[in-house]
Amino acid sequence: MAIAGLATDIADTDAYESAVEHLRQARVVLPTFAQLADPATIPQSIAGETETVQVGAPNAANLFRVHWYNDDAGVGRSGVPGYVELPAALTGVKARIAVAFGNRFPMIAAHKVLPAYACLAPRIVTGRFDPARHKAVWPSTGNYCRGGVAISRILGCRGVAVLPEGMSEERFQWLREWVTEPDDIVRTPGSESNVKEIYDKCAELAADPTNVILNQFSEFGNYLVHYQCTGRALEAVFEDMRAGAPTLELAAFVAGTGSAGTLGAGDYLKEALGARIVAVEPTECPTMLYNGYGEHNIQGIGDKHIPFIQNVMNMDMVVGVSDDACDRLNVLFNSDEGRSYLEGRRRIDPAIIARLDNFGLSSIANVLAAIKTARRLDLGPNDVIVTVATDGAGMYVSESDKTVAAHFPGGFDAVAAGETFAQHLLGTDGDHVLELTHADRERIFNLGYYTWVEQQGVALEDFDARRDQRFWKGLRDLMPEWDGMIDDFNRRTGVNLPG
Ligand SMILES: Cc1ncc(COP(=O)(O)O)c(C=O)c1O
């Protein structure tokens, strides 16, 4: 298997010409990655058109909303990405923890539509994906495939979601409404950490040459778009905080690893602002911490392997968080009893409480990992930790019901709220926190060998190349090159206004 998704040459001019014609008919303009990193550069005519379109609609204008700067109302743009800074009364630490909202991304209310676009767009403009003929196959634990299906629908091609059958009902419900054929939802055995089963299914689907597999775990478009767009968005969040307090420093960037795409933002933030990079995983599936495995419910992270696009040798810490804590805090943050406890007993600002529904399960995991990081490093009021809420609580209503049924037989009352807060927020401990030595990084890096070289057939040379930071720095020229190709492609379709 060659390294996928790094090409900048046109592989097949017929496919390219067909894609131009197809997207001309579909009235699609492809945004450049520079525009998605800095949406202020989107032409006013397109931005104005986008504002007339519903944020949830499968409309080509929504490609220009695939960025971090959508406003609260789901209409226009905000100057700074939406985020919340969590008070010490909630986190129990003095460090300032800021969480950027991923649920403002269009169509799927999760940031995974960004990597989906970044994996497909380069294929289109290099003649490697013909929307008139190919099906885009999106292996995922739920959000990436929703993003992929949304993008596919806009482009007028088939999008196939491959995901474990155990993922949240909200994900399947969404998919049923968006796929063009029921067969385009492919359920694989298991749940969150059963990625091997997803790969096996993709290998089977790849036998059909009209299926193009867009494997987020090994596509560098995923890494690069987070490096460029998420990295710069989080820098803007930090700068917004620093505008009011010039002595602030960015101590750390924290992110759960599913495909490890989001973690790519850490490479940017380390270079630009010296942030430490902290990777998060479930303690029930502690692959990076202990070479471990297991089932868990932090949907989206902890996939029992080391993704090919994870820049392991640049990581600084690994933090394990329990899925039980995330499940229970999900109930605390999203129930009336939990909210009145936070306001009445803990005196937390109702405006902050109102924003906690922007956190899905992996977002809560990121917050808990940020608290653990602050504790381990003794961070103080001058230190900022930034992280992301990939999706919001809306994707986990059914999970909240399950948690109440399983753990709070008397219902979730004030006592349960107090217990949950005390145990899982105030009582957040420093367990399962690893400050990485070179040997630790080597161990985690080497774990990837079994997936990528032995199982997926990557050449050893390509696998090993990623130890060296020059490999990662070398990738960064790809985005401007693809942007040039996107501009050419748009000129060829001649579409000026999407829709
Ligand atoms: C809800 C959720 N959180 C976190 C992640 C992990 O993000 P990444 O794949 O960029 O590591 C995902 C990935 O699908 C996700 O869906």
The ligand as an SDF file (V2000), in Angstrom:
LIG
                    3D

 16 16  0  0  0  0  0  0  0  0999 V2000
  -16.9960   12.8310   18.7860 C   0  0  0  0  0  0  0  0  0  0  0  0
  -15.5780   12.6860   18.3660 C   0  0  0  0  0  0  0  0  0  0  0  0
  -14.6270   13.0950   19.1990 N   0  0  0  0  0  0  0  0  0  0  0  0
  -13.3210   12.9770   18.8880 C   0  0  0  0  0  0  0  0  0  0  0  0
  -12.9240   12.4330   17.7000 C   0  0  0  0  0  0  0  0  0  0  0  0
  -11.4660   12.2810   17.4200 C   0  0  0  0  0  0  0  0  0  0  0  0
  -11.0080   13.1840   16.4700 O   0  0  0  0  0  0  0  0  0  0  0  0
   -9.8370   12.7610   15.5010 P   0  0  0  0  0  0  0  0  0  0  0  0
  -10.3650   11.6950   14.5960 O   0  0  0  0  0  0  0  0  0  0  0  0
   -9.5000   13.9980   14.7750 O   0  0  0  0  0  0  0  0  0  0  0  0
   -8.7230   12.2520   16.3500 O   0  0  0  0  0  0  0  0  0  0  0  0
  -13.8890   11.9890   16.7860 C   0  0  0  0  0  0  0  0  0  0  0  0
  -13.5120   11.3650   15.5310 C   0  0  0  0  0  0  0  0  0  0  0  0
  -14.3190   10.8640   14.8010 O   0  0  0  0  0  0  0  0  0  0  0  0
  -15.2380   12.1360   17.1250 C   0  0  0  0  0  0  0  0  0  0  0  0
  -16.2150   11.7460   16.2980 O   0  0  0  0  0  0  0  0  0  0  0  0
  1  2  1  0
  2  3  1  0
  2 15  2  0
  3  4  2  0
  4  5  1  0
  5  6  1  0
  5 12  2  0
  6  7  1  0
  7  8  1  0
  8  9  2  0
  8 10  1  0
  8 11  1  0
 12 13  1  0
 12 15  1  0
 13 14  2  0
 15 16  1  0
M  END
$$$$
